[in-house]
């Protein structure tokens, strides 16, 4: 298994962070990495996700939601050709550290025979995209607290 793991401290309530993430229609306005996200955050539902990794071409994929725990965890899983060829499990986790402080964990695990090859090609760019999204999420959530 190959993984990209990022995290950031956000000085805002978990509810604010979760609501921003779940408001799929607004992602294009604040999210530099996931520019388009459509579908329902319900287990078993298919999403359409358009990503814009730095220095890479945008791509769209259609994963299925596998985990929804409000204000805690959202995960989806997508495959390329078949799961033994390539699969990715994308996760958002919110860990409450205080009333107005959370740790946002943003990561993806890749499996399959192409995981290593794909990671060499897009791993660093994707990690930069995750980090840019994390920073934008932090700015948006913290701005809501100051209002």
C-alpha atoms as one frame of an Amber mdcrd trajectory, in Angstrom:
protein
   0.000   0.000   0.000   1.174   3.501  -0.878  -0.165   6.510   1.011  -0.326
  10.288   0.945  -0.950  11.672   4.424  -1.437  15.308   5.442  -2.908  17.086
   8.444  -3.463  20.600   9.715  -4.698  22.249  12.920  -7.791  24.390  12.364
  -8.980  26.846  15.008 -12.685  26.342  14.397 -15.429  23.996  15.614 -15.690
  20.554  14.010 -19.205  21.441  12.839 -17.899  24.364  10.751 -15.180  22.252
   9.148 -17.613  19.421   8.403 -20.225  21.771   6.924 -17.669  23.335   4.580
 -16.550  19.902   3.392 -20.128  18.683   2.922 -21.251  21.740   0.960 -20.182
  20.182  -2.340 -21.684  22.993  -4.435 -19.275  25.509  -2.900 -15.974  23.643
  -3.393 -15.093  25.538  -6.576 -15.202  28.806  -4.611 -12.581  27.894  -2.015
 -10.916  24.575  -2.856  -7.826  24.776  -5.103  -7.535  20.971  -5.358 -11.058
  19.540  -5.638 -12.719  22.013  -7.967 -15.893  20.023  -8.521 -17.589  17.521
  -6.250 -21.079  16.222  -6.946 -23.250  13.504  -5.486 -24.491  12.669  -2.002
 -22.346  11.944   1.037 -24.170   8.695   1.810 -22.593   5.255   2.040 -22.907
   3.453  -1.281 -23.519   6.613  -3.311 -21.327   7.464  -6.270 -19.598  10.838
  -6.409 -18.017  12.714  -9.273 -14.741  14.306  -8.201 -12.685  16.677 -10.346
  -9.177  17.247  -9.013  -6.575  19.817 -10.049  -3.178  18.681  -8.737  -0.420
  21.299  -9.127   1.607  20.797 -12.328  -0.686  17.984 -13.529  -3.681  17.831
 -15.822  -7.078  17.933 -14.093  -8.825  14.589 -13.857 -12.291  13.372 -12.952
 -13.168  10.087 -11.304 -16.300   8.505  -9.857 -15.669   6.852  -6.488 -18.239
   5.404  -4.100 -18.748   6.710  -0.577 -17.662   4.090   1.971 -17.734   5.984
   5.291 -19.827   8.857   6.644 -19.584   9.782  10.332 -20.882  13.353  10.668
 -18.299  15.811  11.960 -15.725  12.992  12.110 -14.999  11.051   8.922 -15.811
  10.948   5.224 -14.207   8.405   2.897 -14.655   7.334  -0.693 -13.072   4.590
  -2.773 -12.398   4.511  -6.474 -10.791   1.984  -8.788  -8.957   2.068 -12.093
  -9.946  -0.839 -14.362 -10.276  -3.207 -11.373  -9.302  -2.978  -7.703  -6.321
  -5.314  -8.182  -4.972  -2.915 -10.836  -5.429   0.312  -8.865  -7.680   1.499
  -6.065  -7.609   4.635  -3.968  -9.332   5.322  -0.667  -9.619   9.054   0.045
 -10.277  10.167   3.630 -11.158  13.296   5.570 -10.985  12.895   9.350 -11.768
  15.549  11.929 -10.318  15.053  15.403 -11.730  17.407  18.038  -8.982  18.986
  20.152 -11.169  21.584  21.880 -14.386  23.586  21.383 -12.805  25.676  18.611
  -9.870  23.511  17.588  -9.603  20.406  15.414  -6.982  18.375  13.644  -7.983
  17.786  10.033  -6.427  14.654   8.576  -6.536  14.387   4.796  -5.085  11.226
   3.295  -5.356   8.594   0.606  -4.224   4.975   0.484  -3.451   3.411  -2.895
  -3.392  -0.327  -3.563  -3.019  -2.533  -6.612  -0.282  -3.421  -9.036  -0.058
   0.134 -10.415   0.002   1.913  -7.033   3.779   2.365  -6.980   3.946   3.593
 -10.569   1.096   6.046 -10.048   2.625   7.358  -6.820   5.924   8.050  -8.584
   4.084   9.978 -11.275   1.563  12.006  -9.252   2.347  11.440  -5.566   4.198
  14.677  -4.808   1.817  16.820  -6.841  -1.196  15.216  -5.180   0.307  15.799
  -1.734   0.809  19.473  -2.635  -2.831  19.586  -3.722  -3.961  18.076  -0.406
  -1.880  20.650   1.484  -3.274  23.545  -0.569  -6.801  22.306   0.115  -6.035
  21.959   3.831  -4.766  25.555   4.009  -7.824  26.853   2.138 -10.165  24.878
   4.412  -8.384  26.288   7.472  -8.709  29.863   6.182 -12.415  29.454   5.376
 -13.313  27.726   8.662 -11.341  30.172  10.810 -12.881  33.166   8.997 -16.337
  31.853   9.965 -15.348  31.890  13.653 -14.261  35.535  13.496 -17.560  36.711
  11.989
